[in-house]
Amino acid sequence: MIKNSSIKKITDWEHWPSAMFYLPNLPYAFYLALKAKHLAFFSAANPCIKSSGNGTESKYETILLVPEKHRPKTVLIKPKTDFKTVCKNIKEQKINFPLIAKPDVGFRGLLVEKITTKETLKNYLEKYSIDIIIQEFLDYKNECGIFYHRNPKDNSGKISSLTLKHFLSVTGDGTSTLKELILADKRAKLYVDLFFKIHQNKLTEIPVKNEVIKLTAIGNHSKGTQFINGNHLINDKLTDTFDKLSKSIPGWYYGRIDLKYNTFEELEKGVNFKILEINGIIAEPTHIYDSQNYTYLKALKAIRVHWKSLFNIAITNHKNFNTPYKNSISFLYEIFLLKKYTKKIKRLSK
């Protein structure tokens, strides 16, 4: 069964490595760089974020750009901070358990965990000696990713991707253990190692009939969450809400916002939602990973379409608003350091 799961990850392009989505598009990226006459032209897209959000930016500093009513309670914990101080900071921000802990720099769900006790948090901080963000756990009903971009010269922008997130769960039959239910689910078994680790103390338990067991609370594709193309829900009302949001974050024009909400009607109106994080120039239009309603070739094209918008935004900022391009060598050095850092936290996660 595990072997079949590995085959499924190879045959279903949704699970292919990111290189399969970007290597075929590299010629187009170089074309845009030649057109801009600068290898790091995209660094001018979001002046309010370090390097416009190339992955090296602080998530803590970025979330603070969001209006307070739309951001979760958040604290930044430096390595080797005394745990009593950690608890004091959490209490001052009125963050209760369960809570979310994650690296201040990172992506694709690396080291993101839902933590339920002080002891678990203490162990987490001792194990991962890097800058860590602690956020309140948002118990909203739904989560989605919305990709928005607006040319700095324009008063309104565009939502080009809306990704609904379906958190994996299994339903008890009254006779099977949780382990058996996971292995019997065609999607859950693709992430068997992850779910066995998360639920290691409950694998032999037998959920009662019709009991729904949520397997993950983290809305990342790498954590098993299914991405569903919700582009049919994009409308003028939602776009107007994000126009207002973009203008409330001066210097943010391009990227994806991951957020939690209760009803889509409230989200359209711009009320009762919280932003988990803002992603800049390395953000993906994640609806493309809905392999049931999308194709691999359409996914490649969608990436190029977004890069074209990125080009126009960066060029406009540079030419019309004197936003400098980052030195190409400096930009590449940041990417080198990011790769080194990512390898470090991947080792820590094992």
C-alpha positions as CSV (number, residue, x, y, z in Angstrom):
1,M,0.0,0.0,0.0
2,I,2.9,2.4,0.8
3,K,4.4,1.5,-2.5
4,N,1.2,2.3,-4.3
5,S,1.2,5.7,-2.5
6,S,4.7,6.4,-3.8
7,I,3.5,5.6,-7.4
8,K,0.5,7.9,-7.0
9,K,2.8,10.8,-6.0
10,I,4.8,10.1,-9.2
11,T,1.9,9.8,-11.6
12,D,-0.2,12.6,-10.2
13,W,1.4,15.9,-11.1
14,E,-0.1,17.7,-8.1
15,H,2.6,16.0,-6.0
16,W,5.5,16.7,-8.3
17,P,8.5,18.7,-7.0
18,S,8.4,22.4,-7.5
19,A,11.2,22.2,-10.1
20,M,8.7,20.6,-12.5
21,F,6.7,23.8,-12.5
22,Y,9.5,26.3,-12.7
23,L,12.2,24.8,-14.9
24,P,10.0,24.7,-18.0
25,N,9.2,28.4,-17.4
26,L,12.8,29.6,-16.9
27,P,13.2,30.7,-20.6
28,Y,10.3,33.1,-20.0
29,A,11.8,34.4,-16.8
30,F,15.1,35.2,-18.6
31,Y,13.1,36.9,-21.4
32,L,11.5,39.2,-18.8
33,A,14.9,39.9,-17.2
34,L,16.3,40.8,-20.6
35,K,13.3,43.1,-21.3
36,A,13.8,44.8,-17.9
37,K,17.6,44.9,-18.4
38,H,18.1,43.7,-14.9
39,L,18.2,40.1,-13.5
40,A,16.6,41.1,-10.2
41,F,13.9,43.4,-11.6
42,F,11.2,41.7,-9.6
43,S,12.8,43.0,-6.4
44,A,11.0,46.3,-7.0
45,A,7.4,44.8,-6.9
46,N,6.7,45.2,-3.1
47,P,8.8,48.0,-1.6
48,C,7.4,47.5,1.9
49,I,8.8,43.9,2.1
50,K,12.4,42.9,2.2
51,S,13.5,42.0,-1.4
52,S,9.7,42.1,-2.2
53,G,9.2,38.8,-0.5
54,N,11.8,36.4,-2.0
55,G,11.5,34.1,1.0
56,T,14.2,35.7,3.2
57,E,11.8,38.2,4.8
58,S,10.7,38.0,8.4
59,K,7.1,36.8,8.6
60,Y,6.8,38.6,11.9
61,E,7.7,42.0,10.4
62,T,5.5,41.3,7.4
63,I,2.4,40.4,9.4
64,L,2.8,43.6,11.3
65,L,2.1,45.5,8.1
66,V,-1.5,44.1,8.1
67,P,-4.1,46.3,9.8
68,E,-4.5,45.1,13.4
69,K,-8.2,44.0,13.0
70,H,-7.1,41.5,10.3
71,R,-4.0,40.0,11.9
72,P,-3.7,37.3,14.6
73,K,-2.0,37.9,17.9
74,T,1.7,37.2,17.3
75,V,5.0,37.2,19.2
76,L,8.5,36.7,18.0
77,I,10.7,34.4,20.0
78,K,14.5,34.6,19.6
79,P,16.7,31.6,20.1
80,K,17.6,30.7,23.8
81,T,14.9,33.0,25.2
82,D,14.2,32.0,28.8
83,F,11.0,30.0,28.8
84,K,9.5,32.1,31.6
85,T,9.9,35.2,29.3
86,V,8.3,33.3,26.5
87,C,5.2,32.5,28.7
88,K,5.1,36.1,29.9
89,N,5.1,37.4,26.3
90,I,2.4,35.0,25.3
91,K,0.3,35.9,28.2
92,E,0.7,39.7,27.6
93,Q,-0.6,39.1,24.0
94,K,-3.5,37.0,25.4
95,I,-2.5,34.0,23.3
96,N,-3.9,30.8,24.7
97,F,-3.3,27.1,24.0
98,P,-3.7,25.6,21.5
99,L,-1.4,27.9,19.5
100,I,0.7,27.9,16.3
101,A,4.5,27.9,16.2
102,K,6.5,28.3,13.0
103,P,9.8,29.7,11.8
104,D,10.0,33.4,11.3
105,V,11.7,32.7,7.9
106,G,10.3,29.7,6.1
107,F,7.7,28.3,3.7
108,R,5.9,25.2,2.5
109,G,4.9,24.4,6.1
110,L,8.4,23.5,7.4
111,L,8.3,23.1,11.2
112,V,4.8,24.6,11.4
113,E,3.0,22.9,14.3
114,K,-0.2,23.2,16.3
115,I,0.9,23.1,20.0
116,T,-1.5,22.3,22.8
117,T,0.6,22.4,26.0
118,K,3.4,24.4,27.7
119,E,5.6,21.4,27.9
120,T,5.2,20.7,24.1
121,L,6.0,24.4,23.4
122,K,9.1,24.3,25.6
123,N,10.3,21.2,23.8
124,Y,9.6,22.7,20.4
125,L,11.6,25.9,21.2
126,E,14.5,23.9,22.7
127,K,14.7,21.7,19.6
128,Y,14.5,24.5,17.0
129,S,17.1,27.1,17.9
130,I,16.0,29.7,15.3
131,D,13.7,32.7,15.3
132,I,10.2,31.4,16.0
133,I,6.8,33.0,15.6
134,I,4.0,32.1,18.0
135,Q,0.5,32.9,16.8
136,E,-2.9,32.5,18.3
137,F,-4.7,29.5,16.8
138,L,-7.6,30.8,14.7
139,D,-10.7,28.6,15.1
140,Y,-12.4,29.9,12.0
141,K,-14.4,27.4,9.8
142,N,-12.6,28.0,6.5
143,E,-9.2,28.8,5.1
144,C,-8.2,30.0,1.6
145,G,-5.4,31.6,-0.4
146,I,-6.1,34.7,-2.5
147,F,-3.6,35.9,-5.1
148,Y,-4.0,39.7,-5.7
149,H,-2.0,42.1,-7.8
150,R,-2.4,45.7,-8.6
151,N,-0.3,48.0,-10.8
152,P,0.9,51.0,-8.7
153,K,-0.6,53.4,-11.3
154,D,-4.0,51.8,-11.0
155,N,-6.8,52.4,-8.5
156,S,-8.0,48.8,-8.6
157,G,-6.3,45.5,-9.0
158,K,-7.2,41.9,-9.8
159,I,-7.7,38.6,-7.9
160,S,-6.3,36.0,-10.2
161,S,-6.3,32.9,-8.0
162,L,-8.6,31.8,-5.2
163,T,-7.7,28.5,-3.5
164,L,-10.1,26.8,-1.1
165,K,-8.4,24.5,1.4
166,H,-9.9,21.2,2.4
167,F,-8.3,19.8,5.5
168,L,-7.9,16.0,5.4
169,S,-10.1,14.0,7.8
170,V,-11.3,10.4,8.2
171,T,-14.6,9.2,9.6
172,G,-14.8,6.4,12.1
173,D,-16.7,3.2,11.4
174,G,-16.8,1.9,14.9
175,T,-14.4,-1.0,14.2
176,S,-11.3,0.3,12.5
177,T,-8.4,1.9,14.4
178,L,-7.2,5.4,13.4
179,K,-4.2,3.8,11.7
180,E,-6.4,1.6,9.6
181,L,-8.6,4.5,8.6
182,I,-5.6,6.6,7.5
183,L,-4.3,3.7,5.4
184,A,-7.7,3.1,3.9
185,D,-8.1,6.7,2.7
186,K,-6.6,7.2,-0.8
187,R,-5.3,10.7,0.0
188,A,-4.4,10.4,3.6
189,K,-2.2,7.4,2.9
190,L,0.0,9.7,0.7
191,Y,1.0,11.5,3.9
192,V,1.1,8.4,6.1
193,D,4.5,9.3,7.8
194,L,3.3,12.8,8.7
195,F,-0.1,11.6,10.1
196,F,1.4,8.7,12.0
197,K,3.8,11.2,13.6
198,I,1.0,13.7,14.4
199,H,-1.3,11.1,15.8
200,Q,1.3,8.7,17.2
201,N,-0.5,8.4,20.6
202,K,-3.9,7.7,19.0
203,L,-3.2,5.3,16.2
204,T,-4.5,2.2,18.0
205,E,-7.7,4.0,19.2
206,I,-11.0,3.1,17.5
207,P,-13.1,6.2,16.7
208,V,-16.8,5.7,17.2
209,K,-19.0,5.4,14.2
210,N,-19.4,8.7,12.2
211,E,-16.8,10.5,14.4
212,V,-14.8,12.8,12.1
213,I,-11.1,13.0,12.9
214,K,-9.3,16.0,11.5
215,L,-5.8,14.8,10.5
216,T,-4.1,18.2,10.2
217,A,-4.7,21.8,11.3
218,I,-2.1,23.3,9.0
219,G,-3.3,24.6,5.7
220,N,-0.2,23.6,3.7
221,H,-0.1,21.3,0.7
222,S,2.9,19.6,2.1
223,K,0.8,18.8,5.3
224,G,-1.8,17.0,3.3
225,T,-4.3,19.8,2.8
226,Q,-6.1,19.6,-0.5
227,F,-6.1,22.7,-2.7
228,I,-9.3,23.3,-4.6
229,N,-9.7,25.8,-7.5
230,G,-12.2,28.4,-6.3
231,N,-11.7,30.9,-9.1
232,H,-15.4,30.8,-9.8
233,L,-16.0,32.6,-6.6
234,I,-14.0,35.7,-7.6
235,N,-16.2,38.7,-8.0
236,D,-16.2,42.5,-8.0
237,K,-17.2,42.7,-4.3
238,L,-14.3,40.5,-3.2
239,T,-11.9,42.4,-5.5
240,D,-13.0,45.7,-4.0
241,T,-12.3,44.4,-0.5
242,F,-8.7,43.5,-1.6
243,D,-8.2,46.8,-3.3
244,K,-8.9,48.4,0.1
245,L,-6.6,46.0,1.9
246,S,-3.8,46.6,-0.6
247,K,-4.1,50.3,-0.1
248,S,-4.0,49.8,3.7
249,I,-0.6,48.1,3.3
250,P,1.4,50.8,1.4
251,G,4.0,49.2,-0.8
252,W,2.3,45.8,-1.3
253,Y,1.1,45.2,-4.8
254,Y,1.8,41.5,-5.7
255,G,1.4,38.2,-3.8
256,R,-0.9,35.8,-2.1
257,I,-2.6,36.2,1.2
258,D,-3.5,33.2,3.2
259,L,-6.4,33.8,5.5
260,K,-9.1,32.3,7.7
261,Y,-12.8,33.2,7.6
262,N,-16.2,31.8,8.6
263,T,-18.4,32.7,5.7
264,F,-17.6,33.8,2.2
265,E,-20.2,36.5,2.5
266,E,-18.3,38.0,5.4
267,L,-15.0,37.7,3.5
268,E,-16.6,39.5,0.5
269,K,-17.6,42.4,2.8
270,G,-14.2,42.5,4.3
271,V,-15.3,41.6,7.8
272,N,-14.5,38.9,10.3
273,F,-11.4,37.4,8.7
274,K,-7.8,37.1,9.8
275,I,-4.7,37.0,7.7
276,L,-2.2,34.2,8.5
277,E,0.6,35.6,6.3
278,I,1.4,37.7,3.3
279,N,3.5,36.1,0.6
280,G,5.4,38.2,-2.0
281,I,7.1,37.6,-5.2
282,I,7.7,33.9,-4.6
283,A,4.0,33.3,-4.0
284,E,2.2,30.8,-6.1
285,P,-1.3,30.9,-7.5
286,T,-2.1,27.7,-5.5
287,H,-5.3,26.9,-7.3
288,I,-3.1,25.3,-10.0
289,Y,-2.5,22.3,-7.6
290,D,-6.1,21.2,-8.0
291,S,-5.3,18.3,-10.3
292,Q,-8.9,17.2,-10.5
293,N,-10.0,20.5,-12.1
294,Y,-6.8,21.8,-13.7
295,T,-4.1,20.5,-16.0
296,Y,-0.3,20.6,-15.8
297,L,0.0,22.7,-18.9
298,K,-2.5,25.2,-17.7
299,A,-0.6,25.3,-14.4
300,L,2.6,26.2,-16.3
301,K,0.7,28.9,-18.2
302,A,-0.8,30.4,-15.0
303,I,2.7,30.9,-13.6
304,R,3.8,32.7,-16.7
305,V,0.7,35.0,-16.6
306,H,1.5,35.9,-13.0
307,W,5.1,36.6,-13.8
308,K,4.0,39.0,-16.6
309,S,2.0,40.9,-14.0
310,L,4.9,40.9,-11.7
311,F,7.1,42.3,-14.5
312,N,4.6,45.2,-15.1
313,I,4.3,46.1,-11.4
314,A,8.1,46.0,-10.8
315,I,8.8,48.1,-14.0
316,T,6.2,50.7,-13.0
317,N,7.6,51.0,-9.5
318,H,11.1,51.4,-10.8
319,K,10.3,53.9,-13.6
320,N,7.5,55.9,-12.1
321,F,8.2,55.8,-8.4
322,N,12.0,55.5,-8.3
323,T,11.9,52.1,-6.5
324,P,15.4,50.7,-6.9
325,Y,16.1,47.2,-8.1
326,K,18.1,45.1,-5.7
327,N,21.7,44.5,-6.7
328,S,21.6,41.1,-8.5
329,I,24.6,39.7,-6.7
330,S,23.1,40.7,-3.3
331,F,19.8,39.1,-4.3
332,L,21.5,35.9,-5.4
333,Y,23.4,35.8,-2.1
334,E,20.2,36.1,-0.2
335,I,18.8,33.1,-2.1
336,F,22.0,31.2,-1.4
337,L,21.6,31.9,2.4
338,L,18.0,30.9,2.2
339,K,18.8,27.6,0.7
340,K,21.4,27.0,3.4
341,Y,18.9,28.0,6.1
342,T,16.2,25.7,4.5
343,K,18.5,22.8,4.6
344,K,19.2,23.5,8.2
345,I,15.5,23.5,9.2
346,K,14.8,20.4,7.1
347,R,17.5,18.6,9.1
348,L,15.9,19.8,12.3
349,S,12.5,18.5,11.2
350,K,13.8,14.9,10.9
